[in-house]
Each structure stands twice: as C-alpha cells, then as structure tokens.
Amino acid sequence: MSFVTVLGLAVALFVAVPYLAHRLRRRRADERPFAAAHLVPPAPPRARRRSRLEDRSLFALRAAAVVALALLGASPLIRCSRLSLSREGGASVALAIVVDDSMSMRAAFGSGSGTRFERALRGARELVGSAREGDAIAIVLAGAPARVALAATSDLGAARGALDAIGQSDRSTDLDGAIAMARALVAQLPQVDRRVVVLSDLADGKPDAPQLGSDPSAPLWVALPELRGDAADCGILAADRASLRVRVTIACGHGATTAGREVTLRIGDKILARAAAPAGNGGDVTLTLTADAPDGLVARLEGTDAIAQDDEALVVAEAAAPAVAVIADSAEEAAATGGAPIVEQALAALRLDVALRPIPAVPERASDLQGFVGVIADDPPGFTPEQRAALAEFLEQGGEALIALGPRAAAAPLGATLEPVLAHAVGWGEMKAKGARQAGAVAALSDAERSLEELGAHASAKLAPEDASAFTTLLSWDDGTPLVARRAIGRGGAWIVTLPFAVGTSDLTLRPGFLTLLDAWTDEARALAVPLRIDVGQPWTFASGADLAVEGPRGPLAITRDGSLARVAPPLVGAYRVVLAGNAQTRVAAPIAAEMDLRPRAISPSAAHGALGDTHAAVDASWAVALFLLALVFAELVIRVERARRPQAAT
Amino acid sequence: MTAPTSAIRTALDWGGLAPLRLRSRLVAEGVYAGGHRSARHGAGVEFGGHREYAPGDDLRWLDRRSLLRHERLLVRQFETETDRALRVVVDATASMGYRGSLAPGAKLAFAAVVAAALARIAIANGDPVGLTFIGGGERVRGVPVSGGREAFERMVATLESAEAGGDATVDERMLDRALGGIARAARRGSIIVVLSDLLDLPEGAADRIAAMSSRGRVVNVVQTLDPDEARLPFEGTVRLRALEGGAVVETDTDATRDKYLASLAALQSAWERTLVARGGRLIRCETSEDPVRVVRAVVEAVR
C-alpha cells in the first residue's frame, strides 16, 4: 500500500469529527441562574429529543460521507482480493477455465469457512466477471474423465449460467486431460491472446508427475495458490459382506494414518459392530455380524479428517474381480504336455483381468453364477432342466456364454438339451470345409481368419436350420456354414463354436486365432457385466438400457445412450438405486484412493507467477463511491427538509 | 440539597445604576415631589368637604348655613397636613442579585435606586424614612425611621453596602423578621413600600405583607423583575437553576415560554388581588425601565 493510499485512507480518521461535533452539540444544556425557575414548566424537551434523533441520522450520514471521501481519494489505488484478467493493449482474450471438481476439492479451504471447490468456483465467477465484450470463455471440469462444461463462447451470460450449473463431484482428478482439453478448446479461436487458467488444488494423486505448465506453447496460469495444501485424509474404498463377515478396505493419503480411529457398522444410528481401524496407512479390517444382521448396513470410519464424504460406504455383497467359469473335461482337452485344459491355459496366457474358475458342470442355481461375467462350456453333453433355467437367468441378466459344440453335445442324453442357447438338437458329422473363410469375419475376429486356415478338422457340429438362422455368424467355414456365431439372449448373449476345444479333434485351440476368439468373447462379457461397485466417475454400461433409471444421492442421473447401450457415470460417492426393466438394484460408487492423497502437484514457475492475471486486481470503484457520496448528500438534504417541515406541522 | 445562606450571597452588581447617591437624586428630581395630603381629616386650614353628621361629631364643625338652607345636618371637614413615615422594605435575598444581559444592573441595585429616590422625596417633604431588608445576610441591617438629611445619607450608605443573600424559601422566618418590626411600630398613616421580585418569597407572603395595611397604613409592592424573568428570552434548551430553593429545570424555552409567562401573570394577579383587597397596590417594573417612572408610580399610588 503506497503512501498516497495510506494518506487517502487516513482521511477516514476524520470520521471522528462529526462524532465529536455531535458530542459537543449533545452536551448538557447551558445552565443558567434563574430566580423564577420554579415557574418554568419542566416540560419534556421535545426539541432536544428531536434534535438528538436527527443528529443521529445526520451523524451517520456525515460519517459515511467522510469514509466515502476517503475511499474516493484512495479509490484508484484500492485493491480487492479477487481474480481478474490482465490485458495487454486491451485486446480480447480467449480464456479456458479449468475447474477442478474432484473429491480432493472437498477439503476445507483456509480457515474452514468453505471448501476448495467453492473457492475455485468463486474464482471462476470472478474471472468471468472480469471478462469483457469480445472475450471468449470455455469451461472444462477436471474431475475424471475431464469434461467440457461450456464450449468456447463469447456469451458471458452463458458462461455464468454454466458456472451456476457446476456441482461438486467425488471424481478423481484428470488435470492433464482437462488442460489438454482446455487448450484444444481455445486453440482455434480468433483471439490472439489465448490462456488457460487452472483453478485446482492440483492434488491428482501424482505429486511426482512432471510440472504442470511446462509447455511453453500455451500460456497456463495456475491461480489461487491458497487452494494448494497438504492435508490428511483417509476413506473407505470398499465394504463387502460375505455371509456374516464384512471386510472394510481403508486407504489413506500421504502422511495420514488411521491410528486411534475405529470402523463401525451401522444401520441408521445403531452400531452393530465396531473394530479398530488398521494401524498405519490403511488396510483391511474384518467385522463379524450377528446372524440377524439386516441388509443396508453402512460402514463408517469414525473420527474426522480432511474429507468427510469418503468416510462412509454402503456394505454390499462381496464383489471380486470379474470371473469366467470354465467347464472343460481335463482328461480329453488337456494338452499333450499335461496341466490345465487348453482353454484355461489360453485364457491365462491372454493375461486378461479376469479370474478363471474351473467348475465341473453348469450350476443348477442361478445364484451360483453370480460373480461370473461369462461361462465357457466345452462340448457339454446337454443341460439338465435346472441347468437350463440357471443358465437362462444368467444370460437374461447380462451374462455371456461360449459353447463349443462337439460330439458329446450332439449325443446329449434324453432330457438334456442345449437350451437356452440352441433350441434344437445338434448334429456331428464330416465336412468338406478345410478352415475359416478368408473374408466376411466381423472386425473383432478378422485377425483370426488367416490363422484358422487348414484346421485339420474332419467333422464339425451341424446346427438345425432354425438355430442357424437365429445366430449371427461371426466367422464361417469356407463352405459358408458358421464356425463362430452369436445370438443375443436377454441382456446377455451366447456364442457357439462348431468345433470342440479338444486338440484331438482339430487344431483350433492351437492356432493364434483361438486366442483372438477368446479375447473378443471376454471383452464382450466384461462389457455386458455391470459391476456392483465402480469407481466414482466411471460409467456403468448396460447392454440393453431402454428401460433404465438411476437415482443417486443428488437425484436422478442423466443416461447417455449409444445405440442399445446405456451409460451412467455416478458423480458422487455413495449408493445408487438402479432400476432396469423393473428390477431394482443398489449399486455403489466408491472413492478413489488417489484422491485421498492431497499433496499438490508441482507447477512451473511461469504458471505460478500469474502474468496472465492478478489475484489482487486493481479495481476502480471511484464511480460507485462517488454515486454513494451523491446519495448521502441527497439523503442529508431530505432530512434537513423534513426537519424544517416539522415545526410548521407542529404549529 | 439547599445551599447555606452565606454560600449564595453574592456581591451586588450595580452596573449602570451606580453611584446610588447621584442616581437616586436624579430620580427623585425627576419626580414631582409635592406634599401629600394627610390621611387624617379634622381640624386644619384647608376645607376638605362635607359629610353627614354623625352623633358624637364635634358640634363646632356643624355647618349651620347648610342646616338653615337645606335642613340637613352636615359637618364641615378640613384636611390637616401632617408627616407620613415612609417604610421601605427591600428584598435582598439571593434572587435579587440576578442581573440579566438586558438589564443595567442587578434587581437589588435597581430596588436600591428606587428606595433611595423615594427616601429623598420623603425627606424633602419632611417625612421620616426607614429601611428594612428581607434577607441579605447578617451584616445587612436596616435603617431606623428618622428624618432629615442625615437619614438619607444613612439610607444611601446602607443600600450601597447591601449584598444579595439568603434563601427565603428555606428560612421562612426571614420574612417575619423583616415585617414584624414594621407591623408593630409603624404609625398610622405610614407608607410601606416593598421592593421585591416576589418570586422566592414563602407561601403566604402576600397575605402577610397585605396585612400591614391595617391601622391606616398604605402598602405598595413594587415587583422588580429582570427582563429575563419578565420575558424568558432564552432560546432552545436550557437548564435553569433557581437562585433560591435549588430547583433545576431543564426545558425547551421555545416550547414553554408561553406557559411560563402565564404562570408569572397568575402570580402577579394573585398578589394584586391580595393587595387591592387590603387597600394596597402592586406596581410591576423591570430593571431595564427608567427608575423615574417607577418612583412616580409609587408616589402617585400613595398620594
């Protein structure tokens, strides 16, 4: 603050002058000796009281006028703490504002009067407020995945409206993606001066990543340094219930511990179980429930830390990594070198993120298929009615089946059929085809075509014409009959291969194309499987989402449709009620461990010093102060006129 | 709490009324100082008129001509020239020491001028004069009734040394001490002139003063007010502290002036009614007035 500013503001000290004058005027009335005092009526000094009231209002007016004068004197130099854009030559600016709406922004800001997100949003409003006609504004949200909240526009009203619509989320942080997106948004704009302003705590879980803003091609300003600060936070990543046991997984940010805290299981306010949180930087803790424990339990990490939202999680049925059930005859389908059946070895070789669960036969209860994303059955000798019902329900719920048809499938015993995959019996017989056709495969299996020539198969499964027409051929024999085909059943689907996986029947399983086939099928199975718990911000994908409604902690969620696929991305941590085709289900969006690490990422010096803007902007408020002063003068005139009118009214 | 008498005694502010001796002479010379008729009728040199004969009348004054002409018994009367003692009672309580901005001097100074002038006139006519103070403290003593030039000098000296002091509202016997001697000793036909502001005298003072008019004595009360007291010219809110009694009133004079003047008029009317009923008279004056007018009014009243 310069000397001139201090001098200007010092004028405000004269605010005491009206007060002193007021005090002098309000001193006790002059005392006079007067012999006939007893004849003077001790009437209430009405005029004095009136004067006192008027004095008070006049005093307030004059004090305000003195302060206004002081401000007016210092107004060219007044600085207020708000973001603004600095301009060179008054040119228009293309500005992309990156607002971080990730979970780490829920941490308290400053003295705790608000959250980091609220300050960032306020800063964005201040930036938009400092924009002028001709400036272009774009808004990008840095919560993963980075999203465009407002494409570049010169409509400042739309920018303000977009900011009003932004809400806090619990997503992870994708600063790099958001900055790249912001740069792309302003890159093609006609303004010469293009800038990206980041309003974030920079806690993206990658404190050791390269500095932000090191790219000199696009100016970047990381404003609001007060948002950046480390803090301790722990949260519950998962709470899975298996029978009477509940396993609670806890993670902590850098330097945070759960020492002294405990984990409780609650139903409402009632605590059903409690245990000490694992010592150190997170871990698992298992709590045991009584036999009559109800569903709908909530696990809570007691105590306080930087972010409260991740200290609570809904307990759901245990959900492990997606698994594939494999039903294969180890005796016939094992490789000559021994070991697991060749289909299991092939899946393991693919190193897919799925678990393999060999089972002897298709389960007879649908509940036994829960947790599987798909079932692979090699040359099954038909399905019993119970197996058929379980498999049908599994497929209807979005499961995927891969059925290899061979001689045993064709020789199914009486009462055993391949429903619901095939409605009719399958034949097994010789064929003239040598291998797969070299054209016509679907994209996913196009790589398999060449490797599946000359399979050395002498026979193949023969589909009934009605079944053949129900399937979509993905890969065909060179005689046109289907080698790999698929049909949709409910929200799931069934693939068939007209060769068994036994190495003695053909070379199918020995060819690289077999791996391609398994990879394509697994991808589809995983895509159709909707996990019960998902990382917040990641979408749930539903294969058939025509009749889908999702309601979360903040109300119904918008559903993105892509053909028959429907996607819903939960923005907040918590429970979501999903109603699909009339069936209600509770799913959970879990916090991301990286968001609990509140260490800020490093930024380049050029991005920090704020050449593109100013946190302490000079604001010329003299016009407002002058108007205020004018209003004060007018108010005093009104009071004086009113004061002069009162005695007349009294008479 | 009432202040002691000594504490409220104040030095007299003579102002433009000094010196008393010269001033009183000028005032006295401004008043026609002819001899006054005696209140006594009877033997004398100047015919004073007729009246119906009453049994017991001296038959020497029976008008025989009237009896013969009108067949009525009439008695001739004659006025007798005689001396009439002038008793001046000056209120010297604390309130009389007040001098407002519009007055040439304190009320007591004004009263002293009037008293001295009256004394000079009386002495010039051969009448004896006496002076009595109401209040004024222990050092202030009156002048016994006497005649001649020396009496005037004593009176002037006494008035010049007078100080305003004492609180008549507290010391109710103060009035009795002043009036008691006059009531007892004043001869028939004496003229009693009371110079006071009448503002701080105790309750019943009017009756007690008017009561002195018995036995052929004439009582005239000259209410001496400062212009401030007569008009209440103050503006705005003031705190008025009584010089006697200790009353303090904070008031807005603009709003209460009319009520005050009405109260003052009521006080004067009460005094006037009381005095007139006993043959006396109330003369109002302000210290800003010419003392000549006041003295002339007194002389006219007693003539």
Interface residues (C-beta under 8 A of the other chain):
Chain A: R28 A29 D30 E31 R32 P33 F34 A35 A36 A37 H38 L39 V40 P41 P42 A43 P45 R46 A47 R48
Chain B: S95 Y98 D197 L199 D200 D226 D228 E229 L232 F234 G236 T237 V238 R239 L240 R241 A242 L243 E244 G245 A247 V248 V249 E250 T251 D252 T253 D254 A255 T256 K259 Y260 S263 L264 L267
